[in-house]
């Protein structure tokens, strides 16, 4: 045998593993070095561990082994306990490493907002703090703060999985006053057992409730009363969208509401039958009223129901952030759009719905529009100077119109009315 013969490698005959030699130009595969995270301990468990360590007299390493925690965790807890006492153990171990903690004042604002609006979710609390407190905070920080203060966030409803339907076609008018939506719902006064009927006219662009009416009947007069009130306060819309309810639409001839719309020069848009999604904005309003108003209040009479509902709807227009319009309140979007139209027209008024409030803002002059809350900042471009002036004019003009119509006279009164929802009621006679 020649000297050039290669000696075979001593490998088992049944071994199928590749040769140990690595081909040139290739690196061996790297093993994952991902660290496994241990369990998270509550502040109470950390405090018990530190106090037990002080009473044991053992070294930290030996006590950590007996107690079942890592030495580094125990060392960190002891150091924090010595620096800040038991309150310092409420923070997580990794706080301050890569994540910035929010301030105590922001945490206090989150807790106060949650107490004020118990049914509010994380995104609504975030939008409210940004709009009325000028505080920008993430939903993750809000969730962490609520969990640490034993106020867990509201769990989302578990919906059954349905067969996927075609994508919903969403629509929205480009300016206030272009389209109003209207619908009717009913509710039962819990104390008297009377069934009352509520109709609203809602601006499609801003979600601003321009008018409403509550009565013990659902005849055409209920809708006509609300429509005339909205026209008197905000001018005529270009179109009105309704369903085919007998109050709005008649198969034979023309009903009272149809005749009124023709007389006022308003185009009537009728949704197709058995399709409530067309009036989705009104349908969502009914759900909001059920969760945040009717479930929290028990009016004795129709008059008390009207008073409390007026407070809540004014709160809805001026204080409640709406996720569908980027976290703004309806009054913000209505005023900001009207201001943009006024600037685009060179100081003139754009749109019929914004006419009266724009005129008052012009007469009042610059700086007359007061912010709705101290320290509040308008979201996005709504905080421009022209928008603030027009918003102040809109609010003052709306309050005067509400006063004449018997509605709540100010946003502060509306906020107080919302706080009355949970007030205990006496026994009905």
Residue pairs with C-beta under 8 A, 6 or more apart in sequence:
9 19
22 28
38 70
38 73
40 92
41 49
41 69
41 73
43 86
43 89
43 90
46 77
46 89
47 81
47 86
47 89
49 67
49 69
49 74
49 77
50 74
50 77
50 78
50 81
50 89
52 63
52 67
53 60
53 63
53 67
53 74
53 78
56 63
56 66
58 66
60 71
60 74
60 75
60 78
61 71
63 74
64 70
64 71
64 73
64 74
67 74
73 93
76 93
77 89
80 88
80 89
80 91
81 88
81 89
90 148
91 101
95 101
102 137
102 141
102 145
106 135
106 137
106 141
107 145
107 149
109 129
109 133
109 135
110 125
110 129
110 137
110 141
110 142
110 145
110 146
111 145
111 146
111 149
111 151
113 120
113 125
113 128
113 129
114 120
114 125
114 146
114 151
117 124
117 125
117 128
119 154
119 291
119 292
120 128
120 154
121 153
121 154
121 156
122 139
122 142
122 143
122 153
123 139
123 323
123 327
124 321
124 323
125 142
126 137
126 138
126 139
126 142
126 327
127 321
127 323
127 327
127 328
127 379
128 321
129 135
129 136
129 137
130 136
130 137
130 327
130 377
130 379
131 321
131 327
131 328
131 329
131 332
131 376
131 377
131 378
131 379
132 319
132 372
132 373
132 375
132 376
133 373
133 375
133 376
134 375
134 376
134 377
142 153
143 153
146 152
146 153
147 153
168 277
171 204
172 204
172 205
173 179
173 204
173 205
174 205
175 205
175 337
175 341
175 350
175 351
176 203
176 205
176 206
176 208
176 333
176 334
176 337
176 338
176 351
176 353
176 354
177 203
177 205
177 234
177 235
177 236
177 237
177 238
177 351
177 352
177 353
177 354
178 204
178 205
178 237
178 238
178 239
179 203
179 204
179 205
179 237
179 238
179 239
179 240
179 241
179 269
180 201
180 202
180 203
180 204
180 210
180 230
180 237
180 239
180 240
180 241
181 201
181 202
181 204
181 240
181 241
181 242
181 279
181 281
181 282
182 199
182 200
182 201
182 202
182 223
182 226
182 227
182 240
182 241
182 242
182 248
182 282
183 199
183 200
183 242
183 243
183 245
183 279
183 282
183 283
183 286
184 197
184 198
184 199
184 218
184 222
184 223
184 245
184 247
185 197
185 198
185 286
185 289
186 195
186 196
186 197
186 198
186 218
187 195
187 196
187 198
187 290
187 294
188 194
188 195
188 196
189 195
189 196
189 299
189 300
189 301
189 302
189 305
190 298
191 298
191 299
191 300
191 428
192 300
192 301
192 428
194 216
194 302
195 216
196 214
196 215
196 216
196 302
196 305
197 214
197 215
197 216
197 217
197 218
197 222
198 212
198 213
198 214
198 289
198 309
199 212
199 213
199 222
199 223
199 226
199 247
200 209
200 211
200 212
200 226
200 282
200 285
200 313
201 209
201 210
201 211
201 212
201 226
201 227
201 230
201 240
202 208
202 209
202 210
202 281
202 282
202 285
203 209
203 210
203 237
203 330
203 334
203 353
204 241
204 281
205 333
205 334
205 337
206 325
206 330
206 331
206 333
206 334
206 337
207 281
207 322
207 324
207 325
207 330
207 333
208 317
208 330
208 331
208 333
208 334
209 285
209 313
209 316
209 317
209 330
210 230
210 233
210 234
211 226
211 227
211 229
211 230
211 233
212 226
212 309
212 313
213 222
213 223
213 225
213 226
213 229
214 302
214 305
214 306
214 309
215 222
215 302
216 302
218 247
219 247
220 247
220 255
220 256
220 257
221 256
222 247
223 247
223 248
223 257
224 256
224 257
224 260
227 240
227 257
227 260
228 260
229 405
230 237
231 264
232 401
233 398
233 401
233 405
234 353
234 356
235 352
235 353
235 355
235 356
236 264
236 265
236 266
236 352
237 266
237 353
238 266
238 267
239 266
239 267
239 268
239 269
240 261
240 266
240 267
240 268
240 269
241 269
241 270
241 271
241 278
241 279
242 248
242 249
242 257
242 268
242 269
242 270
242 271
242 279
243 249
243 270
243 271
243 273
243 276
243 278
243 279
244 270
244 271
244 273
246 255
247 255
247 257
248 255
248 257
248 258
248 268
248 270
249 255
249 258
249 270
250 258
254 262
258 268
261 267
261 268
262 268
271 278
271 279
272 278
276 283
277 283
281 324
288 316
289 312
292 312
293 308
293 309
293 312
293 421
296 421
296 422
297 308
297 421
298 425
299 305
299 308
300 425
300 428
307 417
308 417
308 420
308 421
310 402
310 406
310 407
310 408
310 414
310 417
311 408
311 413
311 414
311 416
311 417
311 418
311 420
312 414
312 417
312 418
312 421
314 402
314 407
314 408
314 411
314 413
314 414
314 417
315 411
315 414
315 415
315 417
315 418
316 330
317 329
317 330
317 331
317 398
318 329
318 330
318 331
318 372
318 395
318 411
318 414
319 329
319 372
319 411
319 414
319 415
319 418
320 329
321 327
321 328
321 329
322 328
322 329
322 330
325 333
326 379
326 380
327 379
328 336
328 379
328 380
328 382
331 391
331 394
331 395
331 398
332 378
332 379
332 382
332 391
333 382
334 353
334 354
334 394
335 357
335 382
335 387
335 390
335 391
335 394
336 378
336 380
336 381
336 382
336 384
336 387
336 391
337 354
338 349
338 350
338 351
338 353
338 354
338 357
338 358
338 390
338 394
339 384
339 386
339 387
339 389
339 390
339 391
340 350
341 349
341 350
341 351
341 354
342 348
342 349
342 350
342 354
342 358
342 386
342 390
343 386
344 350
349 355
349 358
349 359
354 390
354 394
356 397
357 390
357 393
357 394
357 397
357 398
358 390
358 393
359 393
360 393
360 396
360 397
361 368
361 369
361 389
361 390
361 392
361 393
361 394
362 393
364 389
364 392
364 393
364 396
366 385
366 389
367 389
368 389
368 392
368 393
369 388
369 389
369 390
369 391
369 392
369 393
369 395
370 392
371 388
371 392
372 391
372 395
372 411
377 383
378 387
378 388
378 391
381 387
382 391
395 411
399 409
399 410
399 411
401 407
402 408
402 409
403 409
408 414
408 417
